[in-house]
Amino acid sequence: MGSSRATIRSFPMPAKQDAGHQLDRVQRGLDPTDWKPMQSIGRGVREIRIRHEGQYRVIYIASLDDRIYVLHAFMKKSQKTNRLDLEAAKRAFDQVMQRPR
């Protein structure tokens, strides 16, 4: 959704490769190796945590329409997730939920 693909492509190579690997695991029906639920964004939303030369996050939902929707991706710069990143993920989630099924 939005600029998520471009953002992941801008991650440093090790973080980008790990993000791709983790999303591949999700496509195969497996859990990412490091994740947490993000119920504040929406039901079924998860955050993949990537640690390579910094902290990177990929927020996604995979429980709809047999698809994975990457809602938001970003570099985490502080202990607490930035409000703007949470709002961006929530807006993308709302867009996904408004799509016809």
Order of alpha helices (4+ residues) and beta strands (2+ residues): alpha-alpha-beta-beta-beta-beta-alpha
